[in-house]
Amino acid sequence: MKSLEEILQEYFGLTAPVFPDCKPQRDEYGDWDQKTLLTDKGCEAYIKLTNLVEDLGNLGVISTTDAQNAIENLDEILTLELY
């Protein structure tokens, strides 16, 4: 099974590191600070991945509910890979 980092690198041409060297931080509202979760290039690739999933839902390839669930699962995987 491929990691999220491997998927972003293989399918979205990411050559730079996906994750920054710093420990993830939460903002004042308790949400993850996106700048500490992914590098700029990692963020661009991640957005492309989630946009692709959303577009597949909009096209009817998968249901919009499944697309939203997949994006939520990707968000969870992202935070789990950091620990």
ABEGO torsion letter per residue (X at the ends): XBBAAAAAAAAAGBABBABBABBBBBBAAGBBBAAAABBAAAAAAAAAAAAAAAAAAAAGABBAAAAAAAAAAAAAAAAAAAX
